[in-house]
Amino acid sequence: MKKVLLALFLVLVLLAAIVDFSPASIPPCDQYLEWCVFTYCRQYYNPDQYLQCVNKCAENYALNCL
């Protein structure tokens, strides 16, 4: 029973990640940082983790847009 629940949980996590990070919802590089910091981080992250989200935005920008 635990394996079934774990598998279901993993599937749900993967589906949530696909929906949240689908290419249609992420703007192009010239708009990415502004969108990520001012829209994504404020909407999806706990205020206590805001700085971590901003750092992740910068990391993603550096890896994918530079």
mmCIF file of the N, C-alpha and C atoms, coordinates in Angstrom:
data_MODEL
# 
_entry.id   MODEL 
# 
loop_
_atom_site.group_PDB 
_atom_site.id 
_atom_site.type_symbol 
_atom_site.label_atom_id 
_atom_site.label_alt_id 
_atom_site.label_comp_id 
_atom_site.label_asym_id 
_atom_site.label_entity_id 
_atom_site.label_seq_id 
_atom_site.pdbx_PDB_ins_code 
_atom_site.Cartn_x 
_atom_site.Cartn_y 
_atom_site.Cartn_z 
_atom_site.occupancy 
_atom_site.B_iso_or_equiv 
_atom_site.pdbx_formal_charge 
_atom_site.auth_seq_id 
_atom_site.auth_comp_id 
_atom_site.auth_asym_id 
_atom_site.auth_atom_id 
_atom_site.pdbx_PDB_model_num 
ATOM 1   N N  . MET A 1 1  ? 0.827  -1.197 0.000   1.00 0.00 ? 1  MET A N  1 
ATOM 2   C CA . MET A 1 1  ? 0.000  0.000  0.000   1.00 0.00 ? 1  MET A CA 1 
ATOM 3   C C  . MET A 1 1  ? 0.867  1.255  0.000   1.00 0.00 ? 1  MET A C  1 
ATOM 4   N N  . LYS A 1 2  ? 1.982  1.234  0.729   1.00 0.00 ? 2  LYS A N  1 
ATOM 5   C CA . LYS A 1 2  ? 2.858  2.404  0.787   1.00 0.00 ? 2  LYS A CA 1 
ATOM 6   C C  . LYS A 1 2  ? 3.468  2.695  -0.577  1.00 0.00 ? 2  LYS A C  1 
ATOM 7   N N  . LYS A 1 3  ? 3.810  1.640  -1.316  1.00 0.00 ? 3  LYS A N  1 
ATOM 8   C CA . LYS A 1 3  ? 4.408  1.835  -2.634  1.00 0.00 ? 3  LYS A CA 1 
ATOM 9   C C  . LYS A 1 3  ? 3.410  2.482  -3.596  1.00 0.00 ? 3  LYS A C  1 
ATOM 10  N N  . VAL A 1 4  ? 2.154  2.068  -3.501  1.00 0.00 ? 4  VAL A N  1 
ATOM 11  C CA . VAL A 1 4  ? 1.116  2.639  -4.365  1.00 0.00 ? 4  VAL A CA 1 
ATOM 12  C C  . VAL A 1 4  ? 0.932  4.118  -4.049  1.00 0.00 ? 4  VAL A C  1 
ATOM 13  N N  . LEU A 1 5  ? 0.876  4.465  -2.773  1.00 0.00 ? 5  LEU A N  1 
ATOM 14  C CA . LEU A 1 5  ? 0.717  5.862  -2.382  1.00 0.00 ? 5  LEU A CA 1 
ATOM 15  C C  . LEU A 1 5  ? 1.924  6.698  -2.791  1.00 0.00 ? 5  LEU A C  1 
ATOM 16  N N  . LEU A 1 6  ? 3.104  6.151  -2.644  1.00 0.00 ? 6  LEU A N  1 
ATOM 17  C CA . LEU A 1 6  ? 4.312  6.853  -3.050  1.00 0.00 ? 6  LEU A CA 1 
ATOM 18  C C  . LEU A 1 6  ? 4.315  7.081  -4.562  1.00 0.00 ? 6  LEU A C  1 
ATOM 19  N N  . ALA A 1 7  ? 3.939  6.082  -5.325  1.00 0.00 ? 7  ALA A N  1 
ATOM 20  C CA . ALA A 1 7  ? 3.884  6.217  -6.778  1.00 0.00 ? 7  ALA A CA 1 
ATOM 21  C C  . ALA A 1 7  ? 2.860  7.277  -7.187  1.00 0.00 ? 7  ALA A C  1 
ATOM 22  N N  . LEU A 1 8  ? 1.712  7.274  -6.543  1.00 0.00 ? 8  LEU A N  1 
ATOM 23  C CA . LEU A 1 8  ? 0.677  8.262  -6.830  1.00 0.00 ? 8  LEU A CA 1 
ATOM 24  C C  . LEU A 1 8  ? 1.171  9.668  -6.503  1.00 0.00 ? 8  LEU A C  1 
ATOM 25  N N  . PHE A 1 9  ? 1.838  9.812  -5.377  1.00 0.00 ? 9  PHE A N  1 
ATOM 26  C CA . PHE A 1 9  ? 2.392  11.104 -4.975  1.00 0.00 ? 9  PHE A CA 1 
ATOM 27  C C  . PHE A 1 9  ? 3.407  11.599 -6.004  1.00 0.00 ? 9  PHE A C  1 
ATOM 28  N N  . LEU A 1 10 ? 4.291  10.725 -6.461  1.00 0.00 ? 10 LEU A N  1 
ATOM 29  C CA . LEU A 1 10 ? 5.304  11.116 -7.437  1.00 0.00 ? 10 LEU A CA 1 
ATOM 30  C C  . LEU A 1 10 ? 4.679  11.537 -8.764  1.00 0.00 ? 10 LEU A C  1 
ATOM 31  N N  . VAL A 1 11 ? 3.651  10.832 -9.183  1.00 0.00 ? 11 VAL A N  1 
ATOM 32  C CA . VAL A 1 11 ? 2.952  11.189 -10.418 1.00 0.00 ? 11 VAL A CA 1 
ATOM 33  C C  . VAL A 1 11 ? 2.314  12.562 -10.276 1.00 0.00 ? 11 VAL A C  1 
ATOM 34  N N  . LEU A 1 12 ? 1.687  12.827 -9.146  1.00 0.00 ? 12 LEU A N  1 
ATOM 35  C CA . LEU A 1 12 ? 1.052  14.128 -8.929  1.00 0.00 ? 12 LEU A CA 1 
ATOM 36  C C  . LEU A 1 12 ? 2.081  15.252 -8.899  1.00 0.00 ? 12 LEU A C  1 
ATOM 37  N N  . VAL A 1 13 ? 3.229  15.006 -8.288  1.00 0.00 ? 13 VAL A N  1 
ATOM 38  C CA . VAL A 1 13 ? 4.290  16.013 -8.250  1.00 0.00 ? 13 VAL A CA 1 
ATOM 39  C C  . VAL A 1 13 ? 4.802  16.300 -9.654  1.00 0.00 ? 13 VAL A C  1 
ATOM 40  N N  . LEU A 1 14 ? 5.010  15.267 -10.439 1.00 0.00 ? 14 LEU A N  1 
ATOM 41  C CA . LEU A 1 14 ? 5.470  15.451 -11.818 1.00 0.00 ? 14 LEU A CA 1 
ATOM 42  C C  . LEU A 1 14 ? 4.448  16.215 -12.651 1.00 0.00 ? 14 LEU A C  1 
ATOM 43  N N  . LEU A 1 15 ? 3.181  15.899 -12.490 1.00 0.00 ? 15 LEU A N  1 
ATOM 44  C CA . LEU A 1 15 ? 2.141  16.619 -13.226 1.00 0.00 ? 15 LEU A CA 1 
ATOM 45  C C  . LEU A 1 15 ? 2.098  18.085 -12.826 1.00 0.00 ? 15 LEU A C  1 
ATOM 46  N N  . ALA A 1 16 ? 2.231  18.365 -11.544 1.00 0.00 ? 16 ALA A N  1 
ATOM 47  C CA . ALA A 1 16 ? 2.241  19.749 -11.086 1.00 0.00 ? 16 ALA A CA 1 
ATOM 48  C C  . ALA A 1 16 ? 3.438  20.503 -11.652 1.00 0.00 ? 16 ALA A C  1 
ATOM 49  N N  . ALA A 1 17 ? 4.579  19.859 -11.700 1.00 0.00 ? 17 ALA A N  1 
ATOM 50  C CA . ALA A 1 17 ? 5.783  20.503 -12.254 1.00 0.00 ? 17 ALA A CA 1 
ATOM 51  C C  . ALA A 1 17 ? 5.607  20.777 -13.740 1.00 0.00 ? 17 ALA A C  1 
ATOM 52  N N  . ILE A 1 18 ? 5.017  19.862 -14.460 1.00 0.00 ? 18 ILE A N  1 
ATOM 53  C CA . ILE A 1 18 ? 4.806  20.049 -15.902 1.00 0.00 ? 18 ILE A CA 1 
ATOM 54  C C  . ILE A 1 18 ? 3.849  21.199 -16.145 1.00 0.00 ? 18 ILE A C  1 
ATOM 55  N N  . VAL A 1 19 ? 2.792  21.285 -15.374 1.00 0.00 ? 19 VAL A N  1 
ATOM 56  C CA . VAL A 1 19 ? 1.808  22.354 -15.552 1.00 0.00 ? 19 VAL A CA 1 
ATOM 57  C C  . VAL A 1 19 ? 2.412  23.698 -15.183 1.00 0.00 ? 19 VAL A C  1 
ATOM 58  N N  . ASP A 1 20 ? 3.131  23.787 -14.064 1.00 0.00 ? 20 ASP A N  1 
ATOM 59  C CA . ASP A 1 20 ? 3.686  25.050 -13.612 1.00 0.00 ? 20 ASP A CA 1 
ATOM 60  C C  . ASP A 1 20 ? 4.814  25.540 -14.505 1.00 0.00 ? 20 ASP A C  1 
ATOM 61  N N  . PHE A 1 21 ? 5.593  24.652 -15.077 1.00 0.00 ? 21 PHE A N  1 
ATOM 62  C CA . PHE A 1 21 ? 6.757  25.048 -15.837 1.00 0.00 ? 21 PHE A CA 1 
ATOM 63  C C  . PHE A 1 21 ? 6.622  24.762 -17.325 1.00 0.00 ? 21 PHE A C  1 
ATOM 64  N N  . SER A 1 22 ? 5.390  24.679 -17.811 1.00 0.00 ? 22 SER A N  1 
ATOM 65  C CA . SER A 1 22 ? 5.212  24.435 -19.231 1.00 0.00 ? 22 SER A CA 1 
ATOM 66  C C  . SER A 1 22 ? 5.738  25.631 -20.020 1.00 0.00 ? 22 SER A C  1 
ATOM 67  N N  . PRO A 1 23 ? 6.350  25.392 -21.173 1.00 0.00 ? 23 PRO A N  1 
ATOM 68  C CA . PRO A 1 23 ? 6.948  26.484 -21.946 1.00 0.00 ? 23 PRO A CA 1 
ATOM 69  C C  . PRO A 1 23 ? 5.971  27.598 -22.293 1.00 0.00 ? 23 PRO A C  1 
ATOM 70  N N  . ALA A 1 24 ? 4.694  27.303 -22.425 1.00 0.00 ? 24 ALA A N  1 
ATOM 71  C CA . ALA A 1 24 ? 3.717  28.334 -22.764 1.00 0.00 ? 24 ALA A CA 1 
ATOM 72  C C  . ALA A 1 24 ? 3.574  29.360 -21.645 1.00 0.00 ? 24 ALA A C  1 
ATOM 73  N N  . SER A 1 25 ? 3.823  28.974 -20.402 1.00 0.00 ? 25 SER A N  1 
ATOM 74  C CA . SER A 1 25 ? 3.631  29.895 -19.291 1.00 0.00 ? 25 SER A CA 1 
ATOM 75  C C  . SER A 1 25 ? 4.896  30.678 -18.946 1.00 0.00 ? 25 SER A C  1 
ATOM 76  N N  . ILE A 1 26 ? 6.032  30.304 -19.506 1.00 0.00 ? 26 ILE A N  1 
ATOM 77  C CA . ILE A 1 26 ? 7.286  30.995 -19.213 1.00 0.00 ? 26 ILE A CA 1 
ATOM 78  C C  . ILE A 1 26 ? 7.591  31.947 -20.365 1.00 0.00 ? 26 ILE A C  1 
ATOM 79  N N  . PRO A 1 27 ? 7.769  33.239 -20.055 1.00 0.00 ? 27 PRO A N  1 
ATOM 80  C CA . PRO A 1 27 ? 8.031  34.211 -21.122 1.00 0.00 ? 27 PRO A CA 1 
ATOM 81  C C  . PRO A 1 27 ? 9.442  34.077 -21.688 1.00 0.00 ? 27 PRO A C  1 
ATOM 82  N N  . PRO A 1 28 ? 9.720  34.747 -22.801 1.00 0.00 ? 28 PRO A N  1 
ATOM 83  C CA . PRO A 1 28 ? 11.064 34.698 -23.392 1.00 0.00 ? 28 PRO A CA 1 
ATOM 84  C C  . PRO A 1 28 ? 12.092 35.371 -22.488 1.00 0.00 ? 28 PRO A C  1 
ATOM 85  N N  . CYS A 1 29 ? 13.359 35.175 -22.810 1.00 0.00 ? 29 CYS A N  1 
ATOM 86  C CA . CYS A 1 29 ? 14.458 35.642 -21.957 1.00 0.00 ? 29 CYS A CA 1 
ATOM 87  C C  . CYS A 1 29 ? 14.403 37.127 -21.641 1.00 0.00 ? 29 CYS A C  1 
ATOM 88  N N  . ASP A 1 30 ? 14.004 37.967 -22.593 1.00 0.00 ? 30 ASP A N  1 
ATOM 89  C CA . ASP A 1 30 ? 14.010 39.400 -22.331 1.00 0.00 ? 30 ASP A CA 1 
ATOM 90  C C  . ASP A 1 30 ? 12.966 39.825 -21.303 1.00 0.00 ? 30 ASP A C  1 
ATOM 91  N N  . GLN A 1 31 ? 12.016 38.961 -21.000 1.00 0.00 ? 31 GLN A N  1 
ATOM 92  C CA . GLN A 1 31 ? 10.986 39.245 -20.004 1.00 0.00 ? 31 GLN A CA 1 
ATOM 93  C C  . GLN A 1 31 ? 11.058 38.305 -18.798 1.00 0.00 ? 31 GLN A C  1 
ATOM 94  N N  . TYR A 1 32 ? 11.945 37.338 -18.847 1.00 0.00 ? 32 TYR A N  1 
ATOM 95  C CA . TYR A 1 32 ? 11.950 36.261 -17.846 1.00 0.00 ? 32 TYR A CA 1 
ATOM 96  C C  . TYR A 1 32 ? 12.203 36.752 -16.419 1.00 0.00 ? 32 TYR A C  1 
ATOM 97  N N  . LEU A 1 33 ? 13.263 37.531 -16.213 1.00 0.00 ? 33 LEU A N  1 
ATOM 98  C CA . LEU A 1 33 ? 13.607 37.939 -14.845 1.00 0.00 ? 33 LEU A CA 1 
ATOM 99  C C  . LEU A 1 33 ? 12.491 38.741 -14.193 1.00 0.00 ? 33 LEU A C  1 
ATOM 100 N N  . GLU A 1 34 ? 11.939 39.685 -14.918 1.00 0.00 ? 34 GLU A N  1 
ATOM 101 C CA . GLU A 1 34 ? 10.846 40.493 -14.364 1.00 0.00 ? 34 GLU A CA 1 
ATOM 102 C C  . GLU A 1 34 ? 9.649  39.618 -14.018 1.00 0.00 ? 34 GLU A C  1 
ATOM 103 N N  . TRP A 1 35 ? 9.278  38.711 -14.925 1.00 0.00 ? 35 TRP A N  1 
ATOM 104 C CA . TRP A 1 35 ? 8.157  37.813 -14.673 1.00 0.00 ? 35 TRP A CA 1 
ATOM 105 C C  . TRP A 1 35 ? 8.428  36.903 -13.483 1.00 0.00 ? 35 TRP A C  1 
ATOM 106 N N  . CYS A 1 36 ? 9.618  36.325 -13.459 1.00 0.00 ? 36 CYS A N  1 
ATOM 107 C CA . CYS A 1 36 ? 9.941  35.360 -12.413 1.00 0.00 ? 36 CYS A CA 1 
ATOM 108 C C  . CYS A 1 36 ? 9.926  36.007 -11.030 1.00 0.00 ? 36 CYS A C  1 
ATOM 109 N N  . VAL A 1 37 ? 10.584 37.151 -10.905 1.00 0.00 ? 37 VAL A N  1 
ATOM 110 C CA . VAL A 1 37 ? 10.704 37.806 -9.597  1.00 0.00 ? 37 VAL A CA 1 
ATOM 111 C C  . VAL A 1 37 ? 9.386  38.424 -9.153  1.00 0.00 ? 37 VAL A C  1 
ATOM 112 N N  . PHE A 1 38 ? 8.712  39.141 -10.048 1.00 0.00 ? 38 PHE A N  1 
ATOM 113 C CA . PHE A 1 38 ? 7.539  39.913 -9.635  1.00 0.00 ? 38 PHE A CA 1 
ATOM 114 C C  . PHE A 1 38 ? 6.218  39.177 -9.789  1.00 0.00 ? 38 PHE A C  1 
ATOM 115 N N  . THR A 1 39 ? 6.185  38.106 -10.552 1.00 0.00 ? 39 THR A N  1 
ATOM 116 C CA . THR A 1 39 ? 4.938  37.359 -10.713 1.00 0.00 ? 39 THR A CA 1 
ATOM 117 C C  . THR A 1 39 ? 5.046  35.971 -10.092 1.00 0.00 ? 39 THR A C  1 
ATOM 118 N N  . TYR A 1 40 ? 5.987  35.178 -10.578 1.00 0.00 ? 40 TYR A N  1 
ATOM 119 C CA . TYR A 1 40 ? 6.080  33.792 -10.126 1.00 0.00 ? 40 TYR A CA 1 
ATOM 120 C C  . TYR A 1 40 ? 6.402  33.684 -8.642  1.00 0.00 ? 40 TYR A C  1 
ATOM 121 N N  . CYS A 1 41 ? 7.437  34.382 -8.188  1.00 0.00 ? 41 CYS A N  1 
ATOM 122 C CA . CYS A 1 41 ? 7.853  34.254 -6.786  1.00 0.00 ? 41 CYS A CA 1 
ATOM 123 C C  . CYS A 1 41 ? 6.775  34.758 -5.832  1.00 0.00 ? 41 CYS A C  1 
ATOM 124 N N  . ARG A 1 42 ? 6.121  35.820 -6.185  1.00 0.00 ? 42 ARG A N  1 
ATOM 125 C CA . ARG A 1 42 ? 5.070  36.355 -5.299  1.00 0.00 ? 42 ARG A CA 1 
ATOM 126 C C  . ARG A 1 42 ? 3.820  35.494 -5.299  1.00 0.00 ? 42 ARG A C  1 
ATOM 127 N N  . GLN A 1 43 ? 3.569  34.812 -6.400  1.00 0.00 ? 43 GLN A N  1 
ATOM 128 C CA . GLN A 1 43 ? 2.349  34.023 -6.512  1.00 0.00 ? 43 GLN A CA 1 
ATOM 129 C C  . GLN A 1 43 ? 2.497  32.609 -5.954  1.00 0.00 ? 43 GLN A C  1 
ATOM 130 N N  . TYR A 1 44 ? 3.661  31.990 -6.144  1.00 0.00 ? 44 TYR A N  1 
ATOM 131 C CA . TYR A 1 44 ? 3.801  30.572 -5.825  1.00 0.00 ? 44 TYR A CA 1 
ATOM 132 C C  . TYR A 1 44 ? 4.678  30.264 -4.620  1.00 0.00 ? 44 TYR A C  1 
ATOM 133 N N  . TYR A 1 45 ? 5.366  31.258 -4.067  1.00 0.00 ? 45 TYR A N  1 
ATOM 134 C CA . TYR A 1 45 ? 6.281  30.975 -2.973  1.00 0.00 ? 45 TYR A CA 1 
ATOM 135 C C  . TYR A 1 45 ? 5.833  31.626 -1.686  1.00 0.00 ? 45 TYR A C  1 
ATOM 136 N N  . ASN A 1 46 ? 6.131  30.969 -0.589  1.00 0.00 ? 46 ASN A N  1 
ATOM 137 C CA . ASN A 1 46 ? 5.906  31.505 0.744   1.00 0.00 ? 46 ASN A CA 1 
ATOM 138 C C  . ASN A 1 46 ? 6.782  32.757 0.888   1.00 0.00 ? 46 ASN A C  1 
ATOM 139 N N  . PRO A 1 47 ? 6.277  33.834 1.489   1.00 0.00 ? 47 PRO A N  1 
ATOM 140 C CA . PRO A 1 47 ? 7.094  35.047 1.646   1.00 0.00 ? 47 PRO A CA 1 
ATOM 141 C C  . PRO A 1 47 ? 8.431  34.805 2.346   1.00 0.00 ? 47 PRO A C  1 
ATOM 142 N N  . ASP A 1 48 ? 8.505  33.836 3.219   1.00 0.00 ? 48 ASP A N  1 
ATOM 143 C CA . ASP A 1 48 ? 9.757  33.518 3.898   1.00 0.00 ? 48 ASP A CA 1 
ATOM 144 C C  . ASP A 1 48 ? 10.793 32.941 2.932   1.00 0.00 ? 48 ASP A C  1 
ATOM 145 N N  . GLN A 1 49 ? 10.352 32.405 1.811   1.00 0.00 ? 49 GLN A N  1 
ATOM 146 C CA . GLN A 1 49 ? 11.255 31.791 0.834   1.00 0.00 ? 49 GLN A CA 1 
ATOM 147 C C  . GLN A 1 49 ? 11.442 32.674 -0.398  1.00 0.00 ? 49 GLN A C  1 
ATOM 148 N N  . TYR A 1 50 ? 11.017 33.928 -0.322  1.00 0.00 ? 50 TYR A N  1 
ATOM 149 C CA . TYR A 1 50 ? 11.060 34.826 -1.481  1.00 0.00 ? 50 TYR A CA 1 
ATOM 150 C C  . TYR A 1 50 ? 12.493 35.008 -1.999  1.00 0.00 ? 50 TYR A C  1 
ATOM 151 N N  . LEU A 1 51 ? 13.437 35.213 -1.117  1.00 0.00 ? 51 LEU A N  1 
ATOM 152 C CA . LEU A 1 51 ? 14.828 35.419 -1.536  1.00 0.00 ? 51 LEU A CA 1 
ATOM 153 C C  . LEU A 1 51 ? 15.374 34.173 -2.236  1.00 0.00 ? 51 LEU A C  1 
ATOM 154 N N  . GLN A 1 52 ? 15.019 32.993 -1.751  1.00 0.00 ? 52 GLN A N  1 
ATOM 155 C CA . GLN A 1 52 ? 15.443 31.753 -2.405  1.00 0.00 ? 52 GLN A CA 1 
ATOM 156 C C  . GLN A 1 52 ? 14.874 31.669 -3.819  1.00 0.00 ? 52 GLN A C  1 
ATOM 157 N N  . CYS A 1 53 ? 13.627 32.090 -3.978  1.00 0.00 ? 53 CYS A N  1 
ATOM 158 C CA . CYS A 1 53 ? 13.001 32.069 -5.293  1.00 0.00 ? 53 CYS A CA 1 
ATOM 159 C C  . CYS A 1 53 ? 13.699 33.053 -6.233  1.00 0.00 ? 53 CYS A C  1 
ATOM 160 N N  . VAL A 1 54 ? 14.011 34.243 -5.745  1.00 0.00 ? 54 VAL A N  1 
ATOM 161 C CA . VAL A 1 54 ? 14.708 35.240 -6.561  1.00 0.00 ? 54 VAL A CA 1 
ATOM 162 C C  . VAL A 1 54 ? 16.073 34.704 -6.995  1.00 0.00 ? 54 VAL A C  1 
ATOM 163 N N  . ASN A 1 55 ? 16.778 34.055 -6.093  1.00 0.00 ? 55 ASN A N  1 
ATOM 164 C CA . ASN A 1 55 ? 18.067 33.460 -6.443  1.00 0.00 ? 55 ASN A CA 1 
ATOM 165 C C  . ASN A 1 55 ? 17.901 32.368 -7.498  1.00 0.00 ? 55 ASN A C  1 
ATOM 166 N N  . LYS A 1 56 ? 16.853 31.581 -7.394  1.00 0.00 ? 56 LYS A N  1 
ATOM 167 C CA . LYS A 1 56 ? 16.578 30.533 -8.385  1.00 0.00 ? 56 LYS A CA 1 
ATOM 168 C C  . LYS A 1 56 ? 16.246 31.155 -9.737  1.00 0.00 ? 56 LYS A C  1 
ATOM 169 N N  . CYS A 1 57 ? 15.534 32.270 -9.743  1.00 0.00 ? 57 CYS A N  1 
ATOM 170 C CA . CYS A 1 57 ? 15.239 32.975 -10.994 1.00 0.00 ? 57 CYS A CA 1 
ATOM 171 C C  . CYS A 1 57 ? 16.537 33.418 -11.668 1.00 0.00 ? 57 CYS A C  1 
ATOM 172 N N  . ALA A 1 58 ? 17.438 34.002 -10.887 1.00 0.00 ? 58 ALA A N  1 
ATOM 173 C CA . ALA A 1 58 ? 18.718 34.456 -11.433 1.00 0.00 ? 58 ALA A CA 1 
ATOM 174 C C  . ALA A 1 58 ? 19.536 33.280 -11.965 1.00 0.00 ? 58 ALA A C  1 
ATOM 175 N N  . GLU A 1 59 ? 19.523 32.181 -11.240 1.00 0.00 ? 59 GLU A N  1 
ATOM 176 C CA . GLU A 1 59 ? 20.257 30.988 -11.679 1.00 0.00 ? 59 GLU A CA 1 
ATOM 177 C C  . GLU A 1 59 ? 19.686 30.447 -12.991 1.00 0.00 ? 59 GLU A C  1 
ATOM 178 N N  . ASN A 1 60 ? 18.362 30.352 -13.070 1.00 0.00 ? 60 ASN A N  1 
ATOM 179 C CA . ASN A 1 60 ? 17.726 29.866 -14.300 1.00 0.00 ? 60 ASN A CA 1 
ATOM 180 C C  . ASN A 1 60 ? 18.021 30.797 -15.472 1.00 0.00 ? 60 ASN A C  1 
ATOM 181 N N  . TYR A 1 61 ? 17.999 32.091 -15.221 1.00 0.00 ? 61 TYR A N  1 
ATOM 182 C CA . TYR A 1 61 ? 18.301 33.061 -16.272 1.00 0.00 ? 61 TYR A CA 1 
ATOM 183 C C  . TYR A 1 61 ? 19.734 32.887 -16.776 1.00 0.00 ? 61 TYR A C  1 
ATOM 184 N N  . ALA A 1 62 ? 20.659 32.749 -15.843 1.00 0.00 ? 62 ALA A N  1 
ATOM 185 C CA . ALA A 1 62 ? 22.062 32.593 -16.217 1.00 0.00 ? 62 ALA A CA 1 
ATOM 186 C C  . ALA A 1 62 ? 22.291 31.290 -16.999 1.00 0.00 ? 62 ALA A C  1 
ATOM 187 N N  . LEU A 1 63 ? 21.620 30.232 -16.607 1.00 0.00 ? 63 LEU A N  1 
ATOM 188 C CA . LEU A 1 63 ? 21.801 28.952 -17.284 1.00 0.00 ? 63 LEU A CA 1 
ATOM 189 C C  . LEU A 1 63 ? 21.136 28.897 -18.663 1.00 0.00 ? 63 LEU A C  1 
ATOM 190 N N  . ASN A 1 64 ? 20.008 29.555 -18.810 1.00 0.00 ? 64 ASN A N  1 
ATOM 191 C CA . ASN A 1 64 ? 19.220 29.382 -20.033 1.00 0.00 ? 64 ASN A CA 1 
ATOM 192 C C  . ASN A 1 64 ? 19.219 30.578 -20.975 1.00 0.00 ? 64 ASN A C  1 
ATOM 193 N N  . CYS A 1 65 ? 19.599 31.739 -20.498 1.00 0.00 ? 65 CYS A N  1 
ATOM 194 C CA . CYS A 1 65 ? 19.461 32.933 -21.332 1.00 0.00 ? 65 CYS A CA 1 
ATOM 195 C C  . CYS A 1 65 ? 20.767 33.633 -21.651 1.00 0.00 ? 65 CYS A C  1 
ATOM 196 N N  . LEU A 1 66 ? 21.827 33.320 -20.971 1.00 0.00 ? 66 LEU A N  1 
ATOM 197 C CA . LEU A 1 66 ? 23.096 34.002 -21.258 1.00 0.00 ? 66 LEU A CA 1 
ATOM 198 C C  . LEU A 1 66 ? 23.957 33.195 -22.181 1.00 0.00 ? 66 LEU A C  1 
# 
